[in-house]
Amino acid sequence: MMGTGKGAYELGRLGKKFIEEIIKSKAFSSKQEKDWPRELVNMVGDVANRCVGSPLAATALGSVLRTKTTVCEWKDVLRRKKICDDRNGILPVLKLSYNCLPSHIRQCFAFCAMFPKDYEIDVEILIQLWMANGFIPEQQGEEHPEISGKNIFIELASRSFFQDVKGVPFEFKDTEVSRVTCKIHDLMHDVALDSMGKECAAITTKQSKSEDLPHLARHLLLSVYEPETLLNTSLEKGAPILQTLICEKNLDQDLQRLSKYRCARALRIKRASFTNARCLHHLRYLDLSSSDIKSLPEDISILYHLQTLNLSYCRSLKRLPKGMKYMTALRHLYTHECRQLKSMPADLRCLTSLQTLTCFVAGASSGCSKVGELGRLNNLGGQLELRQLENVREADAYAANLRNKEKVTRLTLTWTGGDKEAQNSDKEVLEGLKPHDGLKVLRIYSYSGDTCPTWMNKLQDIVELELSDCKKLEKLPAIWQLPALKVLRLCGLPNFETWWDTREVPGQKPVFPLLEKLSVKECKSLVSLPMAPLIIESSGGCDTAWCSAFPALREMELDHLEMFQRWEANEATVEENVIFPRLEKLSISDCESLATLPKASVIKPPFGGVETECRSAFPALKELVLVNLKTLEKWEAGEGTPGEDLTFIGLEKLTIRSCPELIILPEAPKLSLLKVSGASQQMLSLQAASRYIASLSSLDLRGDDEETESVADQNSSELVHGKGKWDRKSPLTRMVLGQYSLLFSHSSAPDLWTCFAQLVDLEIRECNGLVYWPEKVFKALVSLRTLGIGSCSKLTGRTQEASEQSAPEWRELLPCLESLRIWDCDSLVEVPNLPASLKSLMIYICHNLESIVLGQQEDTPSLSPGSSSEAGASRAVLKLSSSVNHRFLPFLESLSIRYCKGLSEVANLPPSIKTLAIGPCHNLRSLSGQLDALQRLDIFFCRELKSLESCLGRLPSLEALYLVHCSSLQSLPNGPQAYSSLRALRIESCPGIKLLPPILQQRLDHLEDKTLDARYEDLLGWQYAIRRRLACLK
């Protein structure tokens, strides 16, 4: 339930009309609406009544009825008493839907009980695991079990056994998402678990020593750290019967007696060596991805039934087994991101069942496979990368026969050593590696030729094209005419000057008609974007002209283009025509010759969704990033200094960094996020903040406290004269200020801060002009919840007018503050006036703090420079409250103090604290307070601390205790209720603790995580032996 009162409603319940629509869509999915049987349609209302408003139940029941074609069969289903009831909810109908599945599909879904709830399942891996366990039956005439697995998955997904499906297996859908994933609804997971019983298990929390692996489990997923400990312990008690073992976390040590897993069909282990492979005769699936292995054992070649071998991201792997040619059952070999791999084993052509080979490395030696051997692997599909192509000859390139591998969707061609002299054969090799015309993604890296292959502009289905580090490439082929191209990336093409010969461009036909993303980087000779024909678009009876090479472009990135200065190849022909009609995101950085953005056009409604006529170059732009543009001074091309009447209609995010010549700003009525930074940018940032304050929700200003006096005077003038612009209600909730002391030191600053009443999150950095705690500023921040102050080297924390301030006044400061972080403030000596609402306090790298006292007496005055008491307060004291009984910090739950090397005392810790972390604080000698609610305690590198007795209470709630390098610490509390909730313990390099308290010793065997110095383990073992001996004597 959500909401309160009359507005409350139950999530997941739909009206009867919507439930009926779901049932119809599932029950009659194989027929057109005009062919639906009327007598069955009339029964849909009765079916809907049994679904209790659940869309999942409606989907399940509709899927069951899909195979029922008569009224009698529908009535038989409705007569069932258990479909949906108050006691079991919709679980009965889900079980009914499951039981109506064919037996092999039931088995496939039930296997998914081994995944934890809400687990994101990789569909390709899931199908391979089904194959490994023999769940997919061989069908006559069906060549590939992967296709059967795909059909099973689609059938289960259509019945809502799987949900949150991203993508469609075996079909190219998106250049950004190559993995297809899904999840299982919690109730569906219960159905699978109920069917499998104890055969499937998932362990996601660390087991104690007294707990074993489920001994009946055949399919096990471990998502805990150091899984080898659990597995090795289990092996000592008997050989497991596991068929599937998936270890999600890295192994720190090797598995012992891997040969004991003789029944294993699927195995996944990370960061461990792999030995004794000869004993795993039944293995069909082996995943060693992200392991540290340098080579695989040669006897892995006798795993004749192995179907999937995943070695991806094994960055240390240097070679594959020489006998891999004998692994003829292998269907999927993943070798991408194995950067140390220098060649492929000989006779790879023998693996004729291969459907996946993600990376082929062309070796230079005689004992390895040549690219030409790919010619016999006609079933290859999906992703294919060819590396070290400098070792390939023209004949081998043609022999690879890529043009007939129609299942390959992504092809990457990589040469190494892009700075080498071009070999005469590189052009011919690339020409010979012609893919089929239906290829979706093509990436070419470090090619040394000066022209592209003739086949590139014939890839009619290409969606993404990337050319990178092709040092001698001068011109592109006619890729502008590729009808499906959506993503184009050009990077590291220093000789690339022209997009194409203008004679190649057709008259009024659009170029790059579907291109949505364009990235051009490090092309130092490129001067402009391509020119394009004039297009007239009619909308709402109004004609709008746009002259764009990219009519569908939504994202563009221009980076390190030294000569780039024009937005169109012939700007003399560009009048007031829209160049980027649909561009939503634009990033320009390090284009040192660029002086202006494109010329604006008159936009008339309803073009681009505008409501009123305006001038804009980017009618659809939402995000703009301008970085390190030294000569940029205009927001649009043209005479004079246009900009004030220019409008960015839909702009929501604007980032300007190091653009010193940019001094005016356009209109942006919807701007919500603004970032301005860089030397000499304070003037612009103040202008920007005041101009957009009415719409901003997030503001990030990074100035320069070292600016000249004249610039500072200008900024002050802007602050004073522009005060009227700030005097309005602002929706601003987040603000970051860096090197912006002006907003604290200027006399007009407190008035300015009054418009920030809605501010929730504030971060102040590197404001070296900030000396006193800015209480006048903080008076306006009545909604602030999170405050961070860092690297303010002169901040003392003292109040400038403490003697004039009464207690009730400062208690009203920051009334909603919950979290305060202070870091790297070397001059900090106190932080007064913390509100009662505070829940979390973090103090890092404040070396001049000597004492932190939470709970000073109420009449203890704060010290200010020049007061008579200042001489007696040379010791830095952090005063965080004014009451011994902590009525001013009743909600403080978390306190973290790190790297305060001068700190010697932390006193009067409030009882509300649940988490306390201190260290390294080498001078800390004393902790005091009453921490009865403490749940976690971390103390490390506090070498002078001798005792915890003065702050730790009964400790009934303590769950984690970590003590490291506290060499003077001598004892631990030993109360009757202490450590009763403890789950994790670490005590290292604390030689002063000679013996653990008896009450703690009794908890050791029940801990989930334990790390102790060896002397404690030896002593405990000796004590256990004595107790056992005494028990025997009695």
LOKE-53376 format. One record per residue (C-alpha): residue in three letters; x, y, z. Coordinates in pm, whole numbers, plus 50000, padded with zeros to 5 digits. Example, Ala and Ser with C-alpha at 12.3 -4.5 7.8 and 13.67 -1.06 7.14 Angstrom:
% residues 2
Ala512304955050780;Ser513674989450714;
END
This chain:
% residues 1034
Met500005000050000;Met501095035349933;Gly499775068750045;Thr497535077050337;Gly493885082550397;Lys491575083950099;Gly494475084349859;Ala495615049249958;Tyr495575022249694;Glu497094987949644;Leu499874985249391;Gly499504958749120;Arg495684958649100;Leu494094968348772;Gly490524974748676;Lys488494946848521;Lys488604962848177;Phe492404962048170;Ile492504926448305;Glu490154915548024;Glu492414931647764;Ile495424912447900;Ile493504879547892;Lys492344885247534;Ser495854894347417;Lys497204861647555;Ala494334837547494;Phe493754848147132;Ser497314858747040;Ser497444835346738;Lys494324850346574;Gln493174883846444;Glu490404900446643;Lys487804894346374;Asp488484856946406;Trp488094854746784;Pro485414829146882;Arg482444849247014;Glu481454822847267;Leu484944823747425;Val485144861847416;Asn481894862547615;Met483584842047890;Val486514865947932;Gly484634885948197;Asp484244854748414;Val487934847148372;Ala488834882748472;Asn486834879248794;Arg489134850848900;Cys492304872048859;Val491664895349157;Gly493024925048961;Ser496484909848912;Pro498064915348569;Leu500464886548636;Ala497564863048708;Ala495744875348396;Thr498824868648183;Ala499284834048331;Leu495614824348299;Gly495334838647948;Ser498394818447845;Val496794786747983;Leu493594793547787;Arg495564799047465;Thr495674761247415;Lys491984756847504;Thr489714761047204;Thr486244750747329;Val483774764347582;Cys483954731447771;Glu487724734147813;Trp487414770047936;Lys484754759648187;Asp486984731548313;Val489654757148394;Leu487194780548567;Arg485774751948779;Arg489104748448956;Lys488724760049315;Lys492304771749344;Ile492974798549089;Cys493264829549304;Asp492164830349666;Asp492694851049978;Arg494944825550141;Asn497344817849856;Gly496924849149645;Ile497674843349278;Leu500184815249340;Pro497724787349240;Val497124801848893;Leu500864806148844;Lys501364769448931;Leu498534760548694;Ser500274779848416;Tyr503534762048497;Asn501944727548500;Cys500414733548157;Leu503854737748001;Pro505534709147811;Ser507834689048037;His511124701247884;Ile510024737847915;Arg509024731748278;Gln512494717848341;Cys514164748048180;Phe512224772548393;Ala512564752648716;Phe516344753548670;Cys516134791348719;Ala515414785449088;Met519214784849133;Phe519334822549073;Pro518514845349367;Lys515384866449355;Asp515724898749155;Tyr518844884648985;Glu519614898048638;Ile519994867348416;Asp522074867948099;Val519824850247849;Glu522634837947624;Ile524374821847922;Leu521074807648047;Ile520454789747718;Gln523994775947723;Leu523414762948076;Trp520184746347959;Met522164729747681;Ala524914718747919;Asn522404701348145;Gly520594684647858;Phe517314702847913;Ile516824711147545;Pro515724679647357;Glu517164671847016;Gln514534676746750;Gln514614661246410;Gly515504686546146;Glu516584712346405;Glu520274719646351;His521004742646643;Pro519824737347004;Glu520464774647057;Ile517474781846835;Ser515324757847037;Gly516564774947354;Lys515644808547210;Asn512134796447131;Ile511754782147482;Phe512814815247633;Ile510434835147412;Glu507574812047506;Leu508314815747879;Ala508674853447846;Ser505364856147662;Arg503724838747958;Ser505434862948203;Phe507634836348356;Phe510404861048275;Gln510064898648308;Asp512184930048253;Val513474914847930;Lys515994937747760;Gly516464930247393;Val515524899347193;Pro517904869647183;Phe519794863446858;Glu518494895446703;Phe520384928146673;Lys518344955546840;Asp520624982146988;Thr524244992446940;Glu524515001047310;Val523094968647454;Ser524734936747332;Arg523654915347628;Val520094903147657;Thr518954900648017;Cys515824892848215;Lys514534888048566;Ile511994865248733;His509024877948930;Asp509294868149297;Leu506124847049280;Met507304829548966;His510574822949146;Asp508584806349425;Val506924783949163;Ala510334773149029;Leu511704767249379;Asp508644746949474;Ser509164724949170;Met512894718949220;Gly512824714349594;Lys516364712649727;Glu517994705349392;Cys518614742349329;Ala520194766349579;Ala521614801149590;Ile523854812749874;Thr524254850549891;Thr525404855150252;Lys528524841150413;Gln527914808750602;Ser529224802350949;Lys531554773151010;Ser528694752751147;Glu526744755650822;Asp527374733650519;Leu526434735350155;Pro523004720250077;His524004683950034;Leu521144676249794;Ala521804705849566;Arg522614697449205;His522624733249082;Leu524354758549308;Leu525074795649278;Leu527484811449526;Ser527554849149558;Val529804852349862;Tyr533414862849908;Glu536024835249934;Pro533664808149803;Glu536584783749791;Thr536524781550172;Leu532944769450168;Leu533554745549879;Asn536774730950018;Thr535134725250358;Ser532244707650188;Leu534624685149994;Glu536164673250321;Lys532784659250419;Gly532144640450096;Ala532124643649719;Pro529374667049597;Ile526824657749332;Leu526814691949175;Gln525964694448807;Thr526054732648793;Leu528354754249004;Ile528364791848950;Cys530754812749165;Glu529914849549127;Lys532794863149338;Asn536524859549288;Leu538404830349436;Asp541424840849641;Gln542794805249638;Asp542414775149412;Leu539734749249461;Gln541094717949627;Arg540514684549456;Leu538674698449156;Ser538594662649031;Lys535914655149291;Tyr533374674249082;Arg533014645048845;Cys529304651048785;Ala529754687348687;Arg528274697948356;Ala528604735548405;Leu531304753248603;Arg532094790048655;Ile535054801248867;Lys536944834348867;Arg540594842848934;Ala541764807448995;Ser543924783048808;Phe542274753548637;Thr543914719448679;Asn542924682648664;Ala540574689748376;Arg540824653648259;Cys538544642548542;Leu535654664748436;His534444642348155;His530844654948162;Leu531704691848149;Arg529744710847883;Tyr530124746648007;Leu533284762448150;Asp533544799248241;Leu536954811548356;Ser536374848048261;Ser538294875248446;Ser540794849848580;Asp544504855548633;Ile545524824648441;Lys548444827648198;Ser547744795248016;Leu545304766348016;Pro546464730648086;Glu546914709547775;Asp544624682347910;Ile541664705747874;Ser541704694347512;Ile540254660547613;Leu537024676747731;Tyr535414663447418;His531884673047523;Leu532664709247612;Gln530264732547430;Thr531064766647585;Leu534474780147693;Asn534504815747824;Leu537974831147864;Ser536954867547820;Tyr538834893748022;Cys541624869448112;Arg544134897548067;Ser547154876148157;Leu546304847247923;Lys549154842447673;Arg548294810247493;Leu545554784947432;Pro546034747047440;Lys547744733247131;Gly545284704347111;Met542194726147099;Lys541484712746749;Tyr540204680746915;Met537444699147104;Thr535044694046817;Ala531924698247029;Leu532894734147111;Arg530164758347000;His531014790647185;Leu534544803947247;Tyr534854837947417;Thr538344852747393;His537734890347381;Glu539784913447605;Cys542584887647636;Arg545204913847556;Gln548254891547614;Leu547034864947371;Lys549344865547067;Ser547984837746847;Met545394810246807;Pro546294773046820;Ala546814754046496;Asp544014738346293;Leu541204758846443;Arg539314750946123;Cys538494716846274;Leu536054732946519;Thr533254732946266;Ser530524735346533;Leu531724769746646;Gln528954795546644;Thr530714821446861;Leu534344832546836;Thr534554867146984;Cys538234873546905;Phe540704857646663;Val544344868046708;Ala546444864446394;Gly549874851646496;Ala553194856146321;Ser554654821746395;Ser554274790646183;Gly552594769446450;Cys549384789146477;Ser546134792546287;Lys545894817346005;Val542894839445942;Gly542134818545636;Glu541064789645862;Leu537934809345948;Gly536744801045598;Arg535484766845711;Leu533684780246019;Asn530494789445837;Asn528254790446146;Leu530074819246315;Gly527744846746431;Gly527334875646670;Gln530534893946764;Leu533824887746581;Glu537094906546631;Leu540214900646419;Arg543404913246587;Gln547024917846475;Leu545994920746113;Glu549514932346023;Asn550334894946028;Val547714886745764;Arg548374882845393;Glu545924891845120;Ala545284855445027;Asp544374846545387;Ala542054876445410;Tyr540034864545112;Ala540164828545238;Ala538514839145567;Asn535334842345360;Leu533724868645583;Arg531354878145302;Asn529454845445352;Lys529244846845732;Glu525784862145740;Lys525224855846111;Val528044879146215;Thr526484911846336;Arg529504929946487;Leu532904930146319;Thr536054946146463;Leu539254948046256;Thr542394957946450;Trp545974964046348;Thr548614970046616;Gly551304996346607;Gly549325023846436;Asp552445045646401;Lys554335020546190;Glu555015026145825;Ala552125014745612;Gln552594980345464;Asn551664977245101;Ser549324948545179;Asp547144966345437;Lys544774980045174;Glu544494946345004;Val543964928245336;Leu541144951845433;Glu539634947745088;Gly539784910045127;Leu538034910845466;Lys534794922445306;Pro531854912945532;His528354904445418;Asp526134933845329;Gly523864928245631;Leu526544936445891;Lys525274958746175;Val528424971946346;Leu531874977846196;Arg534914990546388;Ile538344995546233;Tyr541375003846451;Ser544915014846355;Tyr544525008445983;Ser547495023845801;Gly546025028445456;Asp545025062445313;Thr541705051245162;Cys538765030945284;Pro537764997945121;Thr535404999144825;Trp532834977645003;Met532285001645298;Asn529585022445128;Lys527714990945028;Leu526854980345383;Gln523184988545350;Asp522234975545698;Ile525144990645890;Val523975007846210;Glu527285017546373;Leu530605026546212;Glu533825035246397;Leu537205044846251;Ser539955050246509;Asp543695057546489;Cys543795054946111;Lys546675079546083;Lys546845082645703;Leu543175082245617;Glu542305114245429;Lys538745110645304;Leu535685089745376;Pro533805070345113;Ala530185079245044;Ile528975066545381;Trp526505095545392;Gln524205074645175;Leu524085044345408;Pro520355042645483;Ala520535025645827;Leu523575043145981;Lys522755056646329;Val526155059346503;Leu529375073446353;Arg532625076546551;Leu535795091446404;Cys538845093246633;Gly542535098646575;Leu542415106946202;Pro545005135146177;Asn544905136945795;Phe541145136645761;Glu540205169845596;Thr537085165745385;Trp533975145045432;Trp533535138645062;Asp533745154244720;Thr530835178644693;Arg530085164844347;Glu529045132244513;Val526215148344714;Pro522805144844545;Gly520715176344498;Gln517885178444749;Lys518245143744899;Pro519115143045273;Val522525129645373;Phe523085108545685;Pro519295105045697;Leu519105083946017;Leu522345093046197;Glu521605098846567;Lys525065099546729;Leu528205115946593;Ser531595116646769;Val534615133446608;Lys537845134246812;Glu541495142046747;Cys541055150446380;Lys543395180146375;Ser543015188346004;Leu539225189445997;Val537945224845944;Ser534185220745923;Leu531195197845923;Pro529895187245580;Met527625208945371;Ala524175196545286;Pro521215205545065;Leu518345227945171;Ile515315208245295;Ile511835222645346;Glu509685206245615;Ser505985213745654;Ser504395211645998;Gly501015225246100;Gly500675244745778;Cys504015262145836;Asp507125256045625;Thr510495255245800;Ala513785254245610;Trp516685234745742;Cys520055229445585;Ser521525199745767;Ala523765170445692;Phe522355154646007;Pro518555158246006;Ala518065130746269;Leu521155137746484;Arg520485136946861;Glu523985135547016;Met527205151546891;Glu530685152647046;Leu533535173746903;Asp536865170247086;His540445181447014;Leu539765194946666;Glu542555220546634;Met541465235546301;Phe537715232646339;Gln536095266846294;Arg533025263946072;Trp529725246046115;Glu529175240545745;Ala531635236245461;Asn530345267245283;Glu528845290545542;Ala528315317545280;Thr525355297345157;Val523845292945502;Glu521265319145581;Glu518745315245861;Asn518245277945819;Val518165252546102;Ile521315230946090;Phe520545208046385;Pro516755204346404;Arg516745174746647;Leu520055177046833;Glu519515170547207;Lys523045167347344;Leu526115187047228;Ser529635185247374;Ile532505206647239;Ser535955206147398;Asp539485217147307;Cys538575231946968;Glu541005260846987;Ser539975277446657;Leu536235277846717;Ala534935313146781;Thr531175309246748;Leu528255285346754;Pro526025282146443;Lys523825310746325;Ala520375310046479;Ser517145306846284;Val513635319146340;Ile511645290046479;Lys507915291646432;Pro505455269246611;Pro504825240646600;Phe508295231746463;Gly510385214646729;Gly507485216846973;Val507925254347032;Glu504885273747149;Thr505965308847049;Glu508175322346774;Cys511845325846875;Arg515395325546743;Ser517425294046804;Ala520165273546643;Phe519265242846848;Pro515485240546895;Ala515665205647052;Leu518885209147257;Lys518655196747619;Glu522295193847726;Leu525255215847624;Val528895211847735;Leu531565237547639;Val535085229847768;Asn538415247247709;Leu537355268147411;Lys539885296447429;Thr538495316847137;Leu534765310547171;Glu533095344347216;Lys529725342647041;Trp526675321047084;Glu525915324246713;Ala527695334146394;Gly527095368446246;Glu527985404846275;Gly528045422946611;Thr527595404746940;Pro524315385746915;Gly523175364347201;Glu520805383647425;Asp517795376247202;Leu518925340747131;Thr516895313247296;Phe517795277747386;Ile514175266647405;Gly514545232647575;Leu518015234847731;Glu518065217548071;Lys521795212648144;Leu524615237148070;Thr528315232548149;Ile530885259748073;Arg534515253948170;Ser537505275548074;Cys535875296447800;Pro537445330247893;Glu536095350347596;Leu532475340947658;Ile530955370847841;Ile527225370547757;Leu524525344447792;Pro521425335147593;Glu517925328647722;Ala517265293447854;Pro513885293148029;Lys513995255948119;Leu517585254148245;Ser517745233248564;Leu521435223648597;Leu524265248848555;Lys528035243648593;Val530505272048535;Ser534195268948617;Gly537665280248516;Ala539995309748566;Ser538455344048495;Gln534975329048486;Gln533565344248808;Met531985373048619;Leu530245349448378;Ser529205325548654;Leu527595353248860;Gln525785365648554;Ala524685330148468;Ala523495322648819;Ser521445354448842;Arg520025350248491;Tyr518815314648542;Ile518115314548916;Ala514345311948868;Ser514595277848699;Leu517745261848844;Ser517585231149065;Ser521375224749067;Leu524175250649056;Asp527925243649043;Leu530225274149045;Arg534005270249045;Gly535785303949049;Asp539285316349119;Asp540145332349454;Glu543465343549303;Glu541905367049047;Thr543325402349021;Glu541935430249231;Ser540295447048930;Val538465415148836;Ala537365410449196;Asp535975446049193;Gln534015438148877;Asn532595407049040;Ser531615426549348;Ser529905451849126;Glu528005424348950;Leu526935410849287;Val525665444749405;His524045457149086;Gly522605423448997;Lys521055418249339;Gly517645426149200;Lys517885396548961;Trp518555373449254;Asp515615386649452;Arg513185359749348;Lys512095325749474;Ser514445298549353;Pro513745261049320;Leu517485254749373;Thr518085223349585;Arg521785215749523;Met524775239249504;Val528565234749484;Leu530905264549536;Gly534615261749463;Gln537075290349520;Tyr534135313749561;Ser534945333449876;Leu533125363549729;Leu529765348149816;Phe530775347550184;Ser532925378550227;His530975405050038;Ser528615427050239;Ser525725419150000;Ala526215381550026;Pro523765374750317;Asp520935391350124;Leu521735370349820;Trp521555337850018;Thr517955345050120;Cys516765332149782;Phe518255297849860;Ala515625288050116;Gln514885255849921;Leu518535244749916;Val518935208750036;Asp522545200249949;Leu525475224749975;Glu529175218149917;Ile531865244649975;Arg535415238349846;Glu538715257149839;Cys537285290049964;Asn540475302750124;Gly538845336050209;Leu536475317650441;Val537855321650797;Tyr534835322451028;Trp531845299551044;Pro529415317450804;Glu526445319751037;Lys524915349850860;Val524765329650541;Phe523465298550713;Lys520515317350866;Ala518725315750530;Leu519255278450470;Val516185265450649;Ser515825234450426;Leu519455223350412;Arg519995186250487;Thr523535179550365;Leu526545202650413;Gly530105196150299;Ile533065219550362;Gly536455209450227;Ser539935222750150;Cys539215256850304;Ser542715262050438;Lys541965292750653;Leu538675281650807;Thr538965281451187;Gly535345273651257;Arg535075301651512;Thr532185325951490;Gln533035361651405;Glu530615376751657;Ala530215348951909;Ser529915371952207;Glu526815388452061;Gln525045356051991;Ser522665339752234;Ala522065302352255;Pro518495303152119;Glu519735321351806;Trp522365296151703;Arg520105266751783;Glu517825279051503;Leu520605276951242;Leu520255249150982;Pro517195233851151;Cys516945204750902;Leu520635195850870;Glu521215158150886;Ser524705153250746;Leu527895174050790;Arg531245166250625;Ile534405186250695;Trp537685176550531;Asp541155190050465;Cys540745221950671;Asp544155226250836;Ser543195257051040;Leu540025242351186;Val539875245251566;Glu536155243151632;Val532825236951463;Pro530165253851673;Asn526415255251646;Leu525355221151520;Pro521585215951513;Ala519635188951694;Ser518595173351363;Leu522145161351283;Lys522435123951212;Ser525855120151051;Leu529165138051116;Met532405131750925;Ile535705149850996;Tyr538715141150780;Ile542285154850753;Cys541955183151006;His545385180651168;Asn545105209751414;Leu542185195151604;Glu543355183051943;Ser540105176152120;Ile536535168652017;Val534115172852303;Leu530465164952235;Gly528435179252520;Gln530025210952660;Gln528165228452940;Glu525575252652811;Asp527275282952958;Thr530645275352802;Pro531315304552572;Ser532705301652224;Leu536025318752177;Ser536605345851926;Pro539875361651822;Gly540875389152060;Ser538775377152354;Ser540335375852698;Ser540005338252709;Glu541745331852382;Ala545155327652538;Gly543825299752755;Ala542305282252460;Ser545345276352248;Arg544335240052246;Ala542005233551951;Val538705220852086;Leu535845209651862;Lys532655218952052;Leu529695201251898;Ser526975205752156;Ser526105225152469;Ser524575199452696;Val526025170852893;Asn522855150252847;His523005155452471;Arg519585170452432;Phe521045190852144;Leu522365160451948;Pro519725134052017;Phe519735119151667;Leu523445116251592;Glu523895080651461;Ser527145080951267;Leu530495096451359;Ser533605092051144;Ile536965108251224;Arg539865101150988;Tyr543445113250951;Cys543385139051231;Lys546955134351351;Gly546765160651629;Leu543625146451788;Ser544135133652143;Glu540615132552289;Val537035124852184;Ala534725130252480;Asn531055126552572;Leu529985104952280;Pro526155105352270;Pro524265072852330;Ser522425075451997;Ile525545067051793;Lys525245034551597;Thr528415036651384;Leu531765049751506;Ala534935049651294;Ile538195065551407;Gly541675064151255;Pro544395068451165;Cys544705092151464;His548125083551603;Asn547895107551899;Leu544435097152023;Arg544565087752392;Ser541025089652521;Leu537465080652419;Ser534555086852654;Gly530775084452640;Gln528035058752668;Leu527555039552342;Asp524745015452431;Ala523225016252079;Leu526525010251896;Gln526284985851604;Arg529664989951435;Leu533015001251577;Asp536115006751363;Ile539335018551530;Phe542565016251335;Phe546065030251371;Cys545345047051707;Arg548595036651869;Glu548255056952192;Leu544715045352279;Lys544845022852586;Ser541255015452682;Leu537685014952550;Glu536095009952892;Ser535145046652931;Cys532955047952619;Leu531635013152549;Gly528545003252742;Arg526824969652749;Leu527144965352370;Pro523994944552319;Ser523594957151960;Leu527224955551842;Glu527354936551512;Ala530844944651383;Leu534074951751573;Tyr537284960551389;Leu540494968851580;Val543664972351374;His547134985051473;Cys546104997951814;Ser549344987551984;Ser548595002652327;Leu545054989252360;Gln545034965152656;Ser541534951652709;Leu538004948352575;Pro534664951052760;Asn533304918852910;Gly529734926653013;Pro527094899153032;Gln525224911752724;Ala528274922752526;Tyr528774907952179;Ser525424889652179;Ser524674904051831;Leu528234902551696;Arg528584889051341;Ala531974902351227;Leu535264905451419;Arg538724916651318;Ile541614921251563;Glu545054925751412;Ser548334940251540;Cys546994948251887;Pro549684931752102;Gly548424947952425;Ile545274926252415;Lys546684894452562;Leu543424875652595;Leu539974879052446;Pro537134883252700;Pro535394850152778;Ile532034863252662;Leu533624871452325;Gln535334837652300;Gln531954820852326;Arg530724839352014;Leu533654830951786;Asp532174799451629;His528964818151538;Leu530594846851348;Glu530064851550975;Asp533364869950926;Lys536404866051151;Thr540034877251118;Leu542284872851421;Asp546014873251481;Ala547504838351492;Arg548264840351865;Tyr544554842551948;Glu543784812351729;Asp546584792151893;Leu545534802452241;Leu541914794352175;Gly542874760252036;Trp544954752952346;Gln542094763452576;Tyr539654741852380;Ala541934711652415;Ile542204716552794;Arg538434719452832;Arg537914688052627;Arg540514669152834;Leu538854679853161;Ala535484669053028;Cys536874634652950;Leu538404631153297;Lys535064638953457;
END
